[in-house]
């Protein structure tokens, strides 16, 4: 697990944080997508091939995590999951 190519320095800012499962919504017209902070899978609201529409994110929606990476790192990073407040 420590040699996983997806792990860079995410431990510094994601260890023990609260995550929310949420449908992706763009932050603005100029910022229309985000990427999984581990594997770089793309989150968008547009319905295009290979695009993710839901995932885990930090409460401020700054960091997004796909289901696969969440499953792979949830124990190592000790995440707490909350319901979407919206």
C-alpha angles and dihedrals in degrees: 000000000000089000093053109133090223093064114089117139100320090121088073095062107017106044110119096354125146114251131195128207103230145159110253117252122178118251092222142336089272094047101052101155146026134200133228104264089226111037101014095237108165124247118200138148091231117097102238131142114279094010121132118222100183136035146128119296140173116261091261090050090235097121121045127194127191121227093253094054092042090055091047098049107025094100096041093049097037098225124187115213122213131185118261106268091207 
